[in-house]
Amino acid sequence: MTQEQTSGKRDLLDSLLGVTPDSPLAQLRAKRANLAQFTQDSYDALLDPQELGGLSTVEREKVALRSALLAPSAKLAAHYRERLVASGVSAEEIAAVENYPNDGPLSEREKLLLAYTDLLSTHPVDGTPADLEPLLNGGFSNRDIVTVSQLVSFISYQARILASLRALQEAL
């Protein structure tokens, strides 16, 4: 059974790939349905949590968009761009996230988030405790920083899984 058959809804990756329930890829994914469920559960927990903590939904979506662009994954970036539009974020703000660190209508808080996102997305092994200081001084809690780190890591994972599933889809 696919996730759609067990939960009544499709997971994001199936949706982005246009996977139909009767397709060979859906049948293959059904053999490890728990992995699809765990991936979707992680998405839900990071992007639509029951408790936001110190990071707003829009801040999470901006981090996700930036991370998807750096992955790079055009399909994921389009998805997170659509989420931002649905959240009422202006085209100018979205462009500022996409073109960071160029000038744009971003708050200092958002610039701190995007700088950290860029570091984790492009040079994760270069991060040091000193890289956390601007975030801590900018009002982010340890929990917020861990959440951003998890989100960036998850988007990287999502991009790799999406690319793998796309390759399988083409091969089946």
Secondary structure as GFF3:
##gff-version 3
##sequence-region A 1 172
A	DSSP	alpha_helix	3	7	.	.	.	ID=ss1
A	DSSP	alpha_helix	12	17	.	.	.	ID=ss2
A	DSSP	alpha_helix	24	30	.	.	.	ID=ss3
A	DSSP	alpha_helix	33	47	.	.	.	ID=ss4
A	DSSP	alpha_helix	57	70	.	.	.	ID=ss5
A	DSSP	alpha_helix	74	86	.	.	.	ID=ss6
A	DSSP	alpha_helix	91	98	.	.	.	ID=ss7
A	DSSP	alpha_helix	108	122	.	.	.	ID=ss8
A	DSSP	three_ten_helix	124	126	.	.	.	ID=ss9
A	DSSP	three_ten_helix	129	132	.	.	.	ID=ss10
A	DSSP	alpha_helix	133	137	.	.	.	ID=ss11
A	DSSP	alpha_helix	142	171	.	.	.	ID=ss12
###
